[in-house]
Amino acid sequence: IALTKEDRVQQCSVIEAIGAQVPIITTSTNTNKRILKKGAVFCYTNELLIQKAISEFISKQELLKIQIAELKKEMKYKWENDLKQLLDRIYSL
């Protein structure tokens, strides 16, 4: 569980969850939603909503594990492709 009250903050725990392929419960911020397209349960920092998020996480845990692994592969492919394009541009100069 990684929660914050700040909206435009990228939490290290979000990136670490992707890298470790561990589903996460995190704050429902624009930044987190942009990064975590799947493999996560989002909630606000309200006790009742956190409890609901934990229940949802438990009920969807196996699916979330699959999704976070898929997300890691997708992000790795995108980063490798972006790097290739950047290097191609640099070498073409």
C-alpha positions in Angstrom: 0.0 0.0 0.0 1.4 3.4 -1.0 -0.7 6.4 -0.4 -0.1 10.2 -0.7 -2.2 13.3 -0.4 -0.2 15.0 -3.2 -1.5 14.9 -6.8 1.5 15.6 -9.0 3.9 13.2 -7.2 5.3 10.1 -8.7 5.8 7.7 -5.8 8.9 5.5 -6.0 6.8 2.7 -4.7 4.7 2.7 -7.8 7.8 2.1 -10.0 9.2 -0.4 -7.6 5.9 -2.3 -7.7 6.1 -2.5 -11.5 9.8 -3.6 -11.4 9.1 -6.3 -8.8 5.9 -7.3 -10.5 3.9 -6.8 -7.3 0.4 -5.5 -7.4 -0.2 -2.3 -5.4 -2.9 -0.3 -3.7 -2.1 3.4 -4.3 -3.7 6.8 -4.3 -6.1 7.7 -7.1 -4.0 10.5 -8.6 -3.7 11.4 -12.2 0.1 10.6 -12.1 -0.5 7.2 -10.6 -3.3 6.4 -13.0 -1.1 7.5 -16.0 1.7 5.1 -14.9 -0.3 2.2 -13.6 -2.6 1.3 -16.4 -3.3 -2.0 -14.8 -2.1 -4.2 -11.9 -3.3 -1.7 -9.2 -6.2 -0.8 -7.1 -6.7 3.0 -6.6 -8.3 4.7 -3.7 -8.3 8.0 -1.8 -6.8 8.6 1.6 -10.1 8.0 3.5 -10.3 5.1 6.0 -13.5 3.6 4.5 -12.2 3.8 0.9 -8.9 2.2 1.9 -10.8 -0.7 3.5 -12.8 -1.1 0.3 -9.6 -1.0 -1.8 -8.0 -3.7 0.4 -11.1 -5.9 -0.1 -11.0 -5.3 -3.8 -7.3 -6.1 -3.9 -7.7 -9.4 -2.1 -10.6 -10.5 -4.4 -8.6 -9.6 -7.5 -5.1 -10.5 -6.4 -4.4 -13.2 -9.0 -5.6 -11.0 -11.8 -3.6 -8.1 -10.5 -0.5 -10.2 -10.5 -1.0 -11.1 -14.1 -1.7 -7.5 -15.0 1.3 -6.0 -13.3 3.6 -8.5 -15.0 2.0 -7.5 -18.4 2.5 -3.9 -17.6 6.2 -4.4 -16.8 6.7 -6.1 -20.2 4.8 -3.4 -22.0 6.8 -0.6 -20.3 10.1 -2.4 -21.0 9.2 -2.8 -24.7 8.3 0.9 -24.9 11.4 2.1 -23.1 13.6 -0.1 -25.3 11.9 1.1 -28.5 12.1 4.8 -27.3 15.8 4.3 -26.6 16.4 2.7 -30.0 14.7 5.6 -31.7 16.7 8.1 -29.7 20.0 6.4 -30.5 19.0 6.2 -34.2 18.4 9.9 -34.2 21.7 10.6 -32.5 23.7 8.4 -34.8 22.1 10.0 -37.8 23.4 13.4 -36.9 
